[in-house]
Structure formats: structure tokens, C-alpha cells
Amino acid sequence: MNKFQPGYLKMPINELKSRAQLAIKRLSDCTVCAQHCHVNRLQGELGFCRTGREAILASYGSHMGEEDVLIGQNGSGTIFFSYCNMSCEFCQNCEISQEGDGREVPADELAEIMQGLQEMGCHNINLVSPSHFVPQILEALVLAVEKGLNIPIVYNTGCYDDLETIKMLDGIVDIYMPDIKFSKDDIGEKYAAAPRYFTVAKEVIKEMYRQVGDLRMDDQNIAQQGLMIRHLVMPEDLAGSEEILQFIANEISTNTYINIMKQYYPAHKADKYPEINRPIYNREYRWAVQKAKEVGLNRVIT
């Protein structure tokens, strides 16, 4: 059986370089993510994400805490980027996403990190919170390819992405893993400072699916290409789980690989809001899983 070849290796290197250059230019009037701040990050101006020309990295390594299809025996090569293009009031990683723990990493070092994760035996490069650093990632990927990178790229996002940015990743990202958080735009704005959240998320998920289709695995049950979705159940169904699951089943695919998550707990600033200042009840989680089955989704991970 032929070894799987990631999409970015099928692309002429000059095309990959061209996309990286175009993406970097977008930093000068930044619309890289859905916040569309229009600041000049190349000149050090800071928008919502509070980041400039270089990527900021919190940590990286072989991670065994992801879905089984990503970790296999050797783990997922996870790169955690700092800051975020949302501001979830209940964020469980607020030290990284809101306080910016981490350091600036130039493209050549990021490329070396990718290559190093591959040499550790990781099954993929898992980019966590990449939405505001796509230009820097593409810049590093060009160098990593020249160093011999040849494992799938996972785009692990909170799903508040710019549609044109996602289109720029066509043929480069192998596995999209959006975490769909809310089914109502006003809820996304209130709890995550993300205007038009569900409107944006629906557009980008449709584009992600168009690019990669349903999730496909190798004979070792390791993900190679496709869409896999996460959804976190929230107290009082503030996430709008049923509407999200209906969207996936009706407008994406009933064969979508979806992880319905139950690890919500009140972190960061959740104590400002009585309605989310508690863990979820078991019955709330069971209800969401049942709704997934009712709408016809047949690859539900719990």
C-alpha cells in the first residue's frame, strides 16, 4: 500500500511559496481571521489578537490527549499558539489564550519544531488556535517542506475563521478540526466577543468540507484527511447543541466525525454569569448525544 501523501506535498513548492507571500501581505491590513481588525501587524500594530509579525508559541510536543484517530501510538504533534481571536469568558486555557503565555517564534524555528515533531514519530502536525497565525504557519511550512516534512497537517480551530483565509489553505491542510461553540450569533458575541459567530462558522465549515470531505483513516485507524468536528456541551444549552447538530447533519454530512465533549467547567470569568457558573449535568450531556442520533449523525464520539 502506498504511503499517504499530504496535500501540501502534491502542490508545487512555488505555489506554496506564493500563498505564503500573499498571506503575509494580508497582515498589513489584517483580515486574516474573522475579527477583520484592519491593523498593520507588519508594523507592530495590534488588533484583537494582540499579535504582530511573528507567531507566538506557548508549547509543543507529542500530545496523547487528543482523539484516538489523531494520537495513534506516538501521539499528535501538537503546537499550541498563544493568544486567540476570540475571548471566551469560560476559557479553560486562559493563561495561553488571553494572557499570552509564550514567546515569539520566527518561521525557521517553527519549521524546525514541525520537523522535530515528525522525527519524534508523531502522526501529524496539530496546529492549535491557528486562525490569527495562518500567514506565519504557511511561511514556516515552506521551510519545513524543504526539510522533509511529510505528515498530515491538522487545523485545530475555534471556528471563527476568515473564509478567504480558509480558501487559501485549500490543498494544504489535510484535516480540519473546528470546535463549533455556539448556534446563535448573539450568544457568540456575548460569551466569546465573536460577532456573527455561527454565521461565520457555517460558511467556513462548508468550505472545509468542500476541500477535504468526510474523515478517512489508514489501516491503523489513524486519520489522514477529512473533517472532524468538536462540540462542547454547555450548561442550560447555551451552546445551542441541537441547532449545531442539525446543521452538521443537514448541510455537511451525516457521516461527519464528531466529538461531543462533556468537559465544560466554569473557568476564567465564568463566575460573572450565573447561567454558566457550574459544570454541566449528566442529563444535559446525554440529551445532546441523543439529539445527535436523532438527526442522523452516525460517527459520534463520546
N, C-alpha and C positions, 0 to 999 in steps of 0.2 A: 504493500500500500504506500502511495506517495505521501510524503510528509506535507502537512498543511502549510501553505504559504500565505502569510499575512498580506492584506490588501496593499499596504504601503510598499511591499517588495515587487508587486506587479506594476507599480507606477514608475514611469521613467524618473530618474533622480532629478532631472531638470524641472519636471513638473512639480515634484515635491518641493524643490528649492523655490520655485516661483510662487507656490501657495504660501510658503513661509514668509517670503518677502512681502507679499500682498497683505498678509495678516499683520506683520509688524507695522506696516504703514497705517493700518487702522487704529493703532494706538495713538496716533497724532490727533485724532478727533474721535475718541473712543466710543465705539458701538460694538465692542467685542462680545458683551453679554447683553441681556435684556434690559438692564438698567439704562443703557444709552446715555451715559453721562456727558459725552462730548468734551471731555477734558483731553489735554495733550500729555499723555503719560510718557512720551519720549522726552519731554522737557521737565518731567518731575511733578506735573500737576496730578492731584489725587482726586478721584471720584468716589463713588460709593464703596468700592472695594479697598480703597486706601493703598493701592499698589501702583508702582511706576513701571519703569522699563524692564526690570529683571523679575523673574519668578521668585517667590518666597516659599521656601520649603520648610515644613515642620519636622518631618521624619520620613524614613523609608525603610523597607525591609521585606522579608518573606512573611506574609500575613496568613495565619491559619484560621482567622475568624470570619472569613467571607463564606459565600455559598459553596457547597461541596463541589459544584461543577467548575469553580474557579480555583480552588486550592489544591485539588488532587492530593498527591503525596508530598509535594515540595513547596506548596504554598503559592499564594498570589503575590507578585512583585509590586507591592503597594507603595505609591508615592503620595504622601499627604501634603497638599499645598495649604499655605496659610491664608488667612482672611477668607472672605466669602462674598458673593454678590447678592446674598440675602442676609437678613438679620433675624433669625428665628428666635422668638422670645423664650423658647423652651430648649434651645440648642444644648445637646449633651457634650459637644466638643468646643465649648465657647472659648476656652483658652487659646485654641488654634484659630477658630473661625472669626471670633470677634476681637480677641486681644492680640492676635497676630504673632503668637509664639512661633519662632522660626528665624531663618536667615535668608538673605538674598543669594541666589544661585545662578551664575551665568550659564549660557547654553552649553558650553563644553563640559562643565561639571555635571549638568543634568543628563547629558548624553552618557557620560561615564557611569552615572548612577544606574541608568537604564541597562547598560551593558553589564554592569556588575550584578544586577538582579538576575539577568539571564544566566550568567556564569554560576550563580548560586543554585540554578536548577528551577527557578520559578517558572510557572506555566504561562505567565502573561505579565504585561506591564499595566498595572491598575492605577489609573490617574484619578485621585480623589479630590473633589472640588476643583475641577479644571476650567470652569466656564470663563473665568477672568484671566486665564493664562494660556489660552489656546495659541496665540502667536509665539510665545516663548517655548511652548511644547513643540510646535512644528519646527521651530528653529533648532531645537535640540535633537529632534527626531532625524533631521537631515544628517547631523553628525553621527548619531547612533547607528543609522543605516550603514554609513561608511565604515563604522567599526565592526559591523557584522550582526546587528540586531535582527532577529528573525522570529520573534514570538508575538502573539496577538496583542493588540492594544485595547484596553478596556477604558471606556469613557464613563466614569462613575460620578453622576451629577445630580444636583438637587432639582434639575429640570427647569431652571429659569435661564434658559439659553437663548441667544440670538439666532434666529432662523438662518440668516445668511452665514453665520459662523458654522453652524451645523452643516450647511451645504458645502462649505469649504472643506469639511472633513470627509466628504464622500470618497470612498476608495482608500481611506487612510485608517479610520477606526474600524476595528473588526467586531467589537462587542460594545453595544451601548447599554448602560445600566442606569436609567433615570429613576430617581426616587420621587414618585408623584405624591405631593404633600397635601394639596387642597383641591376641592372641586368647585370652589366659589372664589371669584376674583377678590371680593371684598374681604374674605377671611384671609386670603394670602397677603393682602396689603396690611391688615391689622396685626397679624401674628408673625409676619416674616418680612415686612417692608418691601413686598414684591407686587407692585401694581399689575393687574391683568394676569395674575399668576396662571390660572387654569387655561385662559385663552392662549397664552404663550406656550404652556406645556403641551397642549393638544397639538398645536402646529408643529412643534419640534419633534414630538414622538411620532407623528405621522411621517415626518421626513426621515427620522432614524429608521423606522420600519421599512420605508421605501428603499433605503440604502442596504440594509443587512438582512431583513426578513426575520422569520422565526429562529430561535436559538437552535444551533446544531452542535453536536458533540462528536468527539472522536471515539474510537473503540474502547478507550479507557474512561469514558464519560467525562472528559474534560472539554469545557466549552471552547469552540473555535471561532464561531461567528454567529451573530444574530442579536436580537433584542431580548433583554431580560429586565423586568421591572420590579422595583421595590415599592411597597406602600406601608406606611406606619399608621396603625390604628390609634386614634386619639380619643380622649375622654369626651363623652357627650356627642360622639360622632362629628366633632368639629372639622375633621378632615373631609367629611362627605364621602365616605368609603363606597357606598352603593353607586353613586354617580360616577366615580372614578372607574369602578369595576365594569359598569355598563359601557362606558366609553371604550375601554380596552376590548371588551367582547364584541361590541357593535362596529367600532371604527378602526380597530387594529387587527386582532386575530384572536379567536378562541383558543388557539394553540400558543398564545403568549406565555412564556415562562415568567411567573410572578411569585414573588416572595412577600406574603402578608406578614408583617412584623408586629410583635407584641411587646417590644421592649421600651415603650414610652414610659418615662418617669419625669416628674417636674424638676427641670434643671434650669440654670441660668436665671432668667427673670420671670419664670412661670408663676411665682408667688404673687405677681401683680394681678393675676387673673384667676379668680376662684374656680372658674369652669375648667381650667386645665391644671390646677394645682393639686393633682393626685395621679397615681398610676391608673392604668385602665383596669376595668373589671374583666374577669374571665368571660362573662357573658357578652361583653362588648366585642371581644375578640372572636368568640365563637360565632356571633352574629355576622361579622364581616366575612369570615370564612364561608359561612353558609350562603351568603349573598354571592360570593364568587362562583360557587357551584350552581346557584340558581340562574345566573346569567350565561352559563355555559362554558366558563373557563375550565380547561382540563389539565393545565400544568401548574397547579397551585402548590407552592411550598409553604409549609407552616412550621 
